[in-house]
Amino acid sequence: MTKYLKSAYQFGILGGILSVVSFCVLSFLYPDPTNLNLLFGYFLVPVAVFLAIKFFKDGTNGGYLSFAEGMTVGFVTYALLGLLSILGIWLVLSVSPDLFGQIKAQKLEVLAESSETIISQLGEASYSSTQNSMEKMSPWDVALNDGLWKIVPGMFFSIIISIIFRKNPN
């Protein structure tokens, strides 16, 4: 089992660190770094999963890869990347309440700007519910959202990459 995890650990940890670093860098450039960090994640996750599976296939497994092996390596990679992203962003927002306040204010401002559209399409109750939820938002909510949007696409990319790289000995 450990042979599956070496490349997955390397690229999962590297991806998680890059995700937190990008969040920190973007927080200096924009009042709400969450959306751009999600976009960066859509690039980072498939690259990390691709590299982990490719390194496992070529380096550890002698050029062969079953679908199950690819999915195992991919799962560990994107899960680790997502968990490190969650913990890192939560830690950054917990020690920097000003940054969290900026993010929350920006999200509430965007909600207020689109209030007419939301009310016309979904109703006043839906808008009020969303507004109440956003006012109760915590650093954990921001971090969890970011991490989940790395884990869910990671599963999709792991399936595709595992199918593409699949090569069994005959």
Kinemage of the C-alpha trace (Angstrom):
@kinemage 1
@onewidth
@group {chain A} dominant
@subgroup {mainchain}
@vectorlist {calphas} color= white
{ca met a 1} P 0.000 0.000 0.000
{ca thr a 2} L 2.844 2.409 0.724
{ca lys a 3} L 4.038 2.175 -2.863
{ca tyr a 4} L 0.778 3.858 -3.915
{ca leu a 5} L 1.180 6.650 -1.469
{ca lys a 6} L 4.698 7.968 -2.144
{ca ser a 7} L 3.895 10.004 -5.266
{ca ala a 8} L 0.404 10.781 -3.965
{ca tyr a 9} L 1.850 12.225 -0.755
{ca gln a 10} L 4.417 14.277 -2.622
{ca phe a 11} L 1.986 15.897 -5.041
{ca gly a 12} L -0.899 16.134 -2.562
{ca ile a 13} L 1.261 17.977 -0.032
{ca leu a 14} L 2.834 20.174 -2.694
{ca gly a 15} L -0.608 21.013 -4.105
{ca gly a 16} L -1.996 21.806 -0.651
{ca ile a 17} L 0.928 24.104 0.123
{ca leu a 18} L 0.585 25.847 -3.260
{ca ser a 19} L -3.131 26.345 -2.636
{ca val a 20} L -2.531 28.045 0.720
{ca val a 21} L 0.328 30.136 -0.690
{ca ser a 22} L -1.846 31.273 -3.607
{ca phe a 23} L -4.610 32.220 -1.147
{ca cys a 24} L -2.138 34.307 0.868
{ca val a 25} L -0.635 35.994 -2.209
{ca leu a 26} L -4.070 36.728 -3.686
{ca ser a 27} L -5.211 38.189 -0.350
{ca phe a 28} L -2.594 40.929 -0.776
{ca leu a 29} L -3.805 41.689 -4.292
{ca tyr a 30} L -7.611 41.458 -3.917
{ca pro a 31} L -10.056 42.083 -1.063
{ca asp a 32} L -11.695 38.681 -1.699
{ca pro a 33} L -9.128 36.073 -2.805
{ca thr a 34} L -11.551 33.147 -2.597
{ca asn a 35} L -12.865 33.185 -6.176
{ca leu a 36} L -9.449 33.473 -7.801
{ca asn a 37} L -8.080 30.781 -5.496
{ca leu a 38} L -10.864 28.484 -6.682
{ca leu a 39} L -9.853 29.186 -10.278
{ca phe a 40} L -6.238 28.411 -9.408
{ca gly a 41} L -7.483 25.175 -7.829
{ca tyr a 42} L -9.128 24.142 -11.105
{ca phe a 43} L -5.666 24.249 -12.647
{ca leu a 44} L -3.767 22.875 -9.652
{ca val a 45} L -5.883 19.793 -8.899
{ca pro a 46} L -5.718 18.109 -12.320
{ca val a 47} L -1.998 18.863 -12.607
{ca ala a 48} L -1.293 17.362 -9.163
{ca val a 49} L -3.421 14.273 -9.864
{ca phe a 50} L -1.872 13.855 -13.332
{ca leu a 51} L 1.678 14.081 -12.003
{ca ala a 52} L 1.027 11.755 -9.066
{ca ile a 53} L -0.497 9.059 -11.286
{ca lys a 54} L 2.152 9.523 -13.991
{ca phe a 55} L 5.034 9.281 -11.491
{ca phe a 56} L 3.451 6.231 -9.871
{ca lys a 57} L 2.947 4.490 -13.215
{ca asp a 58} L 6.384 5.263 -14.631
{ca gly a 59} L 8.521 5.247 -11.500
{ca thr a 60} L 7.001 2.810 -9.054
{ca asn a 61} L 4.868 0.451 -11.092
{ca gly a 62} L 7.097 -0.323 -14.068
{ca gly a 63} L 4.956 1.412 -16.683
{ca tyr a 64} L 1.724 -0.386 -15.788
{ca leu a 65} L -1.376 1.049 -14.162
{ca ser a 66} L -4.720 -0.503 -13.363
{ca phe a 67} L -7.779 1.667 -13.010
{ca ala a 68} L -7.945 0.881 -9.285
{ca glu a 69} L -4.312 1.867 -8.755
{ca gly a 70} L -4.870 5.153 -10.601
{ca met a 71} L -7.967 5.890 -8.554
{ca thr a 72} L -6.147 5.099 -5.301
{ca val a 73} L -3.231 7.379 -6.109
{ca gly a 74} L -5.591 10.084 -7.394
{ca phe a 75} L -7.820 9.861 -4.318
{ca val a 76} L -4.952 10.237 -1.873
{ca thr a 77} L -3.566 13.133 -3.911
{ca tyr a 78} L -6.734 15.217 -4.182
{ca ala a 79} L -7.913 14.369 -0.671
{ca leu a 80} L -4.601 15.438 0.832
{ca leu a 81} L -4.512 18.572 -1.321
{ca gly a 82} L -8.061 19.481 -0.268
{ca leu a 83} L -7.501 18.782 3.434
{ca leu a 84} L -4.284 20.805 3.551
{ca ser a 85} L -6.054 23.619 1.721
{ca ile a 86} L -8.907 23.568 4.245
{ca leu a 87} L -6.601 23.572 7.258
{ca gly a 88} L -4.209 26.162 5.840
{ca ile a 89} L -6.874 28.644 4.763
{ca trp a 90} L -8.752 28.197 8.042
{ca leu a 91} L -5.538 28.893 9.952
{ca val a 92} L -4.759 31.987 7.844
{ca leu a 93} L -8.283 33.369 8.326
{ca ser a 94} L -8.281 32.529 12.037
{ca val a 95} L -5.074 34.468 12.699
{ca ser a 96} L -6.110 37.313 10.384
{ca pro a 97} L -9.616 38.446 11.358
{ca asp a 98} L -9.208 41.577 9.205
{ca leu a 99} L -8.804 39.452 6.076
{ca phe a 100} L -11.845 37.392 7.007
{ca gly a 101} L -13.802 40.613 7.594
{ca gln a 102} L -12.838 41.866 4.128
{ca ile a 103} L -13.908 38.609 2.505
{ca lys a 104} L -17.203 38.569 4.352
{ca ala a 105} L -17.916 42.223 3.519
{ca gln a 106} L -17.095 41.633 -0.151
{ca lys a 107} L -19.413 38.624 -0.343
{ca leu a 108} L -22.238 40.539 1.351
{ca glu a 109} L -21.702 43.440 -1.059
{ca val a 110} L -21.944 41.132 -4.082
{ca leu a 111} L -25.113 39.613 -2.617
{ca ala a 112} L -26.647 43.067 -2.082
{ca glu a 113} L -25.777 44.112 -5.654
{ca ser a 114} L -27.565 41.092 -7.056
{ca ser a 115} L -30.532 41.268 -4.686
{ca glu a 116} L -33.067 42.285 -7.332
{ca thr a 117} L -32.149 39.365 -9.575
{ca ile a 118} L -32.207 36.865 -6.718
{ca ile a 119} L -35.534 38.125 -5.400
{ca ser a 120} L -37.154 38.102 -8.846
{ca gln a 121} L -35.963 34.566 -9.604
{ca leu a 122} L -36.081 32.870 -6.201
{ca gly a 123} L -38.181 35.104 -3.967
{ca glu a 124} L -37.664 37.260 -0.907
{ca ala a 125} L -37.442 34.298 1.473
{ca ser a 126} L -34.546 32.782 -0.443
{ca tyr a 127} L -32.662 36.076 -0.501
{ca ser a 128} L -33.209 36.602 3.242
{ca ser a 129} L -32.082 33.062 3.993
{ca thr a 130} L -28.924 33.533 1.934
{ca gln a 131} L -28.197 36.869 3.563
{ca asn a 132} L -28.646 35.382 7.061
{ca ser a 133} L -26.332 32.504 6.173
{ca met a 134} L -23.666 34.865 4.874
{ca glu a 135} L -23.867 37.047 7.975
{ca lys a 136} L -23.249 33.944 10.116
{ca met a 137} L -20.320 32.833 7.928
{ca ser a 138} L -17.133 31.846 9.761
{ca pro a 139} L -13.516 31.276 8.653
{ca trp a 140} L -14.232 27.551 8.708
{ca asp a 141} L -17.015 28.010 6.120
{ca val a 142} L -14.677 29.816 3.716
{ca ala a 143} L -11.938 27.211 4.136
{ca leu a 144} L -14.341 24.265 3.822
{ca asn a 145} L -15.848 25.685 0.635
{ca asp a 146} L -12.402 26.087 -0.899
{ca gly a 147} L -11.314 22.569 0.032
{ca leu a 148} L -14.502 20.912 -1.174
{ca trp a 149} L -14.136 22.643 -4.547
{ca lys a 150} L -10.752 20.979 -4.822
{ca ile a 151} L -11.879 17.521 -3.702
{ca val a 152} L -14.977 17.191 -5.910
{ca pro a 153} L -13.225 18.001 -9.214
{ca gly a 154} L -10.299 15.843 -8.074
{ca met a 155} L -12.529 12.784 -8.165
{ca phe a 156} L -13.616 13.597 -11.714
{ca phe a 157} L -10.052 14.184 -12.895
{ca ser a 158} L -8.814 10.995 -11.199
{ca ile a 159} L -11.337 8.937 -13.145
{ca ile a 160} L -10.378 10.469 -16.479
{ca ile a 161} L -6.625 10.340 -15.898
{ca ser a 162} L -6.792 6.755 -14.595
{ca ile a 163} L -8.664 5.667 -17.718
{ca ile a 164} L -6.213 7.438 -20.015
{ca phe a 165} L -3.102 6.007 -18.290
{ca arg a 166} L -4.526 2.531 -17.717
{ca lys a 167} L -2.170 -0.132 -19.040
{ca asn a 168} L -2.263 -3.652 -17.677
{ca pro a 169} L 0.369 -6.331 -18.311
{ca asn a 170} L -0.962 -8.944 -20.736
